[in-house]
Amino acid sequence: MDVDRIASIIAQEIRRYLEESQPDSTCECPPPAVDGASVQDGPGRPDSRTAARPGPLTTVSSGQKVLCLIQGEIERENEFWAGIQDLITSGTIVEALISVRADRTAAERRGVRVISNATELGNRYENLRSYRAILLPALDCTLAAKIALGISDDQLSEVTFAALSNRVPVLAAHERLLASSRISHTNNLPGLLDRIAQYRADLERMGILILPMKEMLDRARYTARVATPGSGEVITHLITVEDAKNLPGPVVRVARGGLITAMARDLLTQRGIKIEIVGE
């Protein structure tokens, strides 16, 4: 995210906040008050010295990675690749493990690094822990059934099980499981939709989040951009009200010098989430 984009977001948040609150609100994070060994977000307004020169902002780390597992044709393909390009533009590294039934060139020409063999993910897929999310954009009845039944007879199902074992978020698009799917046109066979619903429930119990394509992409962008909950990591990017809707509690750790918009700070407070300012 460049400086102009950050300034635009801040300006939008200020306008929204001024419309809903007092006119003297500001979106700058107030100066922290030290409480024992931890540094907490203080209730007071910033003084003239801190308000004049806010600290530098850091955008998403270029080291964040997302892995796509593509085993066939993708429903809403244009929307998917547009979302992937957004991830890459934001600084996220996107890689893909693609089956022989999928189009390898579609990924390569969009800047996605294609993994030729799952062995690149480590001897026991231990390298999966370096990814912020695993995406299944073409989850169909066949793959859903295999995972639900514990069958790992190909690389994509093996990697999916390994990701779940390593507690890496697995996000799947649901379009090819729907009766309206233009690709999986046999979903309407008698009894098959009921079976698909059961597979879907089994996958969700395993920890796979099955969402509409847009929501899957939105969640992937969010997961790649913010600190992993419970990891001890610190959020270094601008936190907007949209981020505050999704950030898990009970504590959000924010780098000193970063910015939290006023509406985001208020929403976190309303949700009972404490803001901890850390770092130099």
Wavefront OBJ file of the C-alpha trace (Angstrom):
o trace
v 0.000 0.000 0.000
v 1.536 3.320 -1.034
v 1.421 6.632 0.839
v -1.365 8.072 -1.335
v -3.539 5.030 -0.660
v -2.917 5.285 3.083
v -3.773 9.008 3.016
v -6.981 8.250 1.111
v -8.067 5.615 3.656
v -7.321 7.954 6.571
v -9.281 10.785 4.934
v -12.275 8.522 4.348
v -12.214 7.288 7.933
v -12.000 10.866 9.270
v -14.996 11.967 7.215
v -17.039 8.988 8.348
v -16.085 9.479 11.961
v -16.827 13.203 11.980
v -20.274 12.501 10.603
v -21.035 10.082 13.428
v -19.142 11.619 16.323
v -17.751 14.865 17.693
v -16.022 17.209 15.237
v -12.650 17.186 16.967
v -11.983 13.457 16.507
v -8.700 12.345 15.023
v -7.586 9.057 13.524
v -4.144 9.077 15.042
v -3.427 6.433 17.595
v -3.118 8.128 21.018
v 0.217 7.959 22.827
v 0.665 4.791 24.844
v 0.767 4.814 28.609
v 3.225 2.416 30.201
v 1.637 0.057 32.699
v 4.186 -2.212 34.334
v 5.993 -4.396 31.794
v 3.404 -3.914 29.035
v 2.646 -0.843 26.964
v -1.068 -0.069 26.715
v -3.052 2.268 24.495
v -3.646 5.355 26.620
v -6.968 7.220 26.805
v -5.505 10.719 26.362
v -5.138 12.705 23.167
v -1.657 13.059 21.592
v 0.323 16.147 22.479
v 1.628 18.560 19.855
v 4.959 16.775 19.524
v 3.528 13.330 18.777
v 0.608 14.638 16.719
v 2.825 16.634 14.402
v 4.963 13.727 13.198
v 3.339 10.284 13.337
v 5.769 7.408 13.043
v 6.434 5.562 9.778
v 3.897 3.067 8.477
v 4.807 -0.375 7.232
v 2.760 -2.212 4.636
v 2.384 -5.980 4.379
v 5.611 -7.910 4.599
v 6.818 -9.222 1.269
v 7.496 -12.541 2.977
v 3.823 -13.443 3.464
v 2.834 -16.401 1.286
v -0.391 -18.040 0.102
v -0.581 -21.433 -1.611
v -3.304 -22.346 -4.136
v -4.195 -26.000 -4.743
v -5.831 -26.227 -8.174
v -7.056 -29.603 -9.396
v -9.433 -28.613 -12.195
v -11.493 -25.910 -13.836
v -12.351 -22.943 -11.620
v -15.869 -21.573 -11.401
v -15.846 -17.734 -11.472
v -12.330 -17.973 -12.859
v -11.957 -14.282 -13.749
v -12.934 -13.242 -10.227
v -10.457 -15.692 -8.745
v -7.495 -14.532 -10.820
v -8.362 -10.876 -10.224
v -8.269 -11.586 -6.482
v -4.929 -13.373 -6.818
v -3.459 -10.409 -8.674
v -4.685 -8.131 -5.873
v -2.811 -10.298 -3.395
v 0.363 -10.142 -5.469
v 0.051 -6.370 -5.913
v -0.269 -5.951 -2.151
v 3.068 -7.729 -1.650
v 1.904 -11.277 -0.933
v 3.789 -14.126 -2.589
v 1.325 -16.490 -4.279
v 2.357 -20.011 -5.213
v 0.323 -22.848 -6.719
v 0.411 -26.626 -6.813
v -1.524 -27.581 -9.943
v -2.789 -30.983 -11.057
v -2.399 -32.217 -14.628
v -6.088 -31.387 -15.232
v -5.597 -27.680 -14.520
v -4.166 -24.869 -16.672
v -0.625 -24.143 -15.510
v -0.118 -21.206 -17.877
v -3.116 -19.321 -16.413
v -1.232 -19.074 -13.114
v 2.207 -18.369 -14.553
v 1.150 -15.427 -16.710
v -0.357 -13.757 -13.643
v 2.856 -13.874 -11.646
v 2.051 -17.003 -9.623
v 4.982 -19.305 -8.929
v 3.932 -22.812 -9.917
v 5.282 -25.660 -7.785
v 6.077 -28.624 -9.999
v 6.057 -31.217 -7.271
v 4.791 -31.351 -3.692
v 8.262 -32.441 -2.570
v 9.170 -28.744 -2.707
v 6.952 -28.353 0.358
v 9.335 -30.440 2.460
v 9.865 -34.086 3.289
v 6.714 -34.199 5.430
v 5.244 -30.997 4.030
v 6.763 -29.122 6.969
v 7.266 -26.057 4.758
v 3.500 -25.547 4.722
v 3.864 -23.674 8.003
v 5.387 -20.780 6.054
v 2.053 -20.100 4.297
v -0.610 -17.821 5.737
v -3.416 -19.655 3.925
v -4.100 -22.569 1.594
v -6.738 -21.910 -1.090
v -8.921 -24.499 -2.834
v -10.606 -22.469 -5.589
v -11.974 -25.491 -7.483
v -13.297 -27.708 -4.687
v -15.658 -30.188 -6.372
v -17.630 -33.234 -5.251
v -14.762 -35.622 -5.988
v -12.140 -33.761 -3.952
v -14.648 -33.042 -1.180
v -15.521 -36.746 -0.967
v -11.879 -37.831 -0.838
v -11.000 -35.423 1.942
v -14.177 -36.174 3.900
v -13.426 -39.909 3.707
v -9.743 -39.471 4.611
v -8.464 -40.564 1.197
v -5.080 -39.038 0.298
v -4.145 -40.727 -2.958
v -2.848 -37.632 -4.750
v -0.690 -34.605 -3.968
v -3.514 -32.111 -3.509
v -5.406 -34.172 -0.944
v -2.158 -35.030 0.864
v -1.189 -31.359 1.058
v -4.677 -30.442 2.309
v -4.419 -32.961 5.152
v -0.895 -31.760 5.962
v -2.077 -28.137 6.081
v -4.872 -29.041 8.482
v -2.416 -30.983 10.647
v -0.092 -27.969 10.749
v -3.027 -25.660 11.569
v -2.587 -23.607 8.405
v -5.927 -21.983 7.447
v -7.544 -23.839 4.536
v -10.088 -21.793 2.562
v -12.243 -23.248 -0.213
v -14.631 -21.746 -2.767
v -18.050 -23.400 -2.734
v -19.220 -22.665 -6.296
v -18.469 -26.128 -7.709
v -20.446 -27.773 -4.898
v -23.657 -25.908 -5.750
v -26.600 -27.194 -7.767
v -26.166 -24.138 -10.000
v -22.546 -24.962 -10.899
v -22.003 -24.651 -14.652
v -18.961 -26.966 -14.455
v -20.119 -29.660 -12.029
v -23.377 -30.143 -13.910
v -24.056 -33.571 -12.324
v -24.627 -32.079 -8.863
v -28.390 -32.313 -9.487
v -28.431 -36.105 -9.720
v -30.936 -37.615 -7.246
v -29.454 -37.763 -3.789
v -26.103 -36.235 -4.788
v -26.756 -32.787 -3.341
v -27.577 -34.419 0.004
v -24.300 -36.321 -0.171
v -22.405 -33.131 -1.067
v -23.987 -31.365 1.922
v -22.704 -34.174 4.161
v -19.216 -33.963 2.673
v -19.237 -30.214 3.169
v -20.229 -30.586 6.824
v -17.423 -33.134 7.317
v -14.853 -30.797 5.747
v -15.966 -27.899 7.912
v -15.614 -30.064 11.030
v -12.052 -30.813 9.942
v -11.368 -27.084 9.845
v -11.802 -26.196 6.157
v -13.635 -22.916 5.704
v -15.946 -23.204 2.659
v -17.096 -19.841 1.333
v -18.368 -18.054 -1.776
v -15.454 -17.131 -4.049
v -15.502 -13.435 -3.103
v -15.517 -14.181 0.625
v -12.709 -16.724 0.204
v -10.577 -14.106 -1.545
v -11.451 -11.434 1.030
v -10.489 -13.784 3.853
v -7.250 -14.700 2.080
v -6.317 -11.010 1.729
v -7.091 -10.418 5.390
v -5.227 -13.520 6.573
v -2.134 -12.594 4.554
v -2.132 -9.001 5.795
v -2.556 -9.201 9.561
v -0.632 -10.899 12.312
v -1.581 -14.478 13.027
v -3.791 -14.687 16.163
v -1.923 -16.077 19.140
v 1.427 -16.016 17.362
v 2.815 -13.014 19.255
v 3.236 -11.130 15.992
v 2.688 -7.389 15.800
v 0.430 -5.604 13.295
v 2.428 -2.947 11.470
v -0.062 -1.733 8.842
v -2.809 0.886 9.100
v -5.815 -0.583 10.963
v -9.171 0.532 9.571
v -12.694 -0.137 10.810
v -12.953 -3.040 8.354
v -9.928 -4.670 10.018
v -11.427 -4.033 13.466
v -14.531 -6.032 12.525
v -12.430 -9.174 12.057
v -9.488 -8.859 14.429
v -9.646 -11.529 17.141
v -9.196 -10.666 20.809
v -8.664 -10.432 23.605
v -5.537 -8.362 22.760
v -4.416 -6.779 19.509
v -0.678 -6.041 19.386
v 0.185 -2.973 17.305
v 3.607 -1.565 16.393
v 4.419 1.796 17.950
v 4.265 4.492 15.280
v 1.520 2.749 13.314
v -1.956 4.225 12.994
v -5.370 3.052 14.109
v -8.302 5.048 12.788
v -10.639 6.456 15.411
v -13.567 4.339 14.269
v -11.407 1.205 14.361
v -10.232 2.017 17.884
v -13.800 2.631 19.056
v -15.026 -0.608 17.499
v -12.259 -2.645 19.142
v -13.172 -1.056 22.483
v -16.844 -1.893 21.949
v -15.857 -5.497 21.230
v -13.888 -5.620 24.475
v -10.527 -5.969 22.730
v -7.465 -4.343 24.319
v -4.899 -2.552 22.137
v -1.287 -3.106 23.138
v 1.360 -0.846 21.606
v 4.778 -2.526 21.341
v 8.213 -1.754 19.955
v 10.464 1.246 19.778
l 1 2 3 4 5 6 7 8 9 10 11 12 13 14 15 16 17 18 19 20 21 22 23 24 25 26 27 28 29 30 31 32 33 34 35 36 37 38 39 40 41 42 43 44 45 46 47 48 49 50 51 52 53 54 55 56 57 58 59 60 61 62 63 64 65 66 67 68 69 70 71 72 73 74 75 76 77 78 79 80 81 82 83 84 85 86 87 88 89 90 91 92 93 94 95 96 97 98 99 100 101 102 103 104 105 106 107 108 109 110 111 112 113 114 115 116 117 118 119 120 121 122 123 124 125 126 127 128 129 130 131 132 133 134 135 136 137 138 139 140 141 142 143 144 145 146 147 148 149 150 151 152 153 154 155 156 157 158 159 160 161 162 163 164 165 166 167 168 169 170 171 172 173 174 175 176 177 178 179 180 181 182 183 184 185 186 187 188 189 190 191 192 193 194 195 196 197 198 199 200 201 202 203 204 205 206 207 208 209 210 211 212 213 214 215 216 217 218 219 220 221 222 223 224 225 226 227 228 229 230 231 232 233 234 235 236 237 238 239 240 241 242 243 244 245 246 247 248 249 250 251 252 253 254 255 256 257 258 259 260 261 262 263 264 265 266 267 268 269 270 271 272 273 274 275 276 277 278 279 280
